[in-house]
Amino acid sequence: MRIVRCEGSLFALLCLISICALAPLAVAGEAVLEPADYHRTDDYRSPVPLTLQGATVLTADEAADLWNKDGAIFIDVYPRAPKPKNLPAGTYWRDPVYRSIEGAYWLPNVGYGGLSNKVDAYFRTELERLTGGDREKAVVFYCLKDCWMSWNAAKRALEVGYRNVLWFRDGTDGWQELGYPLVQVKPEPQ
């Protein structure tokens, strides 16, 4: 291997520019590619793609603009904690309090990679109800930052024929980073 020694400020400047240009790649890691099908059967809290073919990806500012204009239906797909099956008899179970964007509808468990027939029917029925059957109505899907649940739910809405699907990839985390509050919400009944 031949080492070329070059002295001078131009070489130092070029080295510095190269290091600065490559540094974000080392920090950010590999980009997550958009899968062809629903993704994840576990570890839903992991980096998500930047895109969702057929949907509009919203920044936090864009989501806030839509919310402030009452310009879309906001659907939170964060999963609902199940009642543990091994609780001793007589134990009182209280659902954990969940907070989301004010005015949003919470459709828990519809963002998993695979849905039971019951949960799939719940998803479709609630979308139909919330949009009044208007497949052109703007519908914003979200969960948390780096959560595949919202990506899966938005993809599912596209596949059942909704044409104005918006994906707020930073979800309630991005909402709070803007300084907006979260309010307690209850899940839409199944």
Secondary structure, DSSP 8 states (H G I E B T S, - for coil): -------SHHHHHHHHHHHHHHHHHHHH-S-----SS---SS--SS---S--TTSEEE-HHHHHHHHHTT-SEEEE--------TT--TT--------EE-TT-EE-TTTTSSS--HHHHHHHHHHHHHHHTT-TTS-EEEE-STT-HHHHHHHHHHHHTT-SSEEEETTHHHHHHHTT---EE--B---
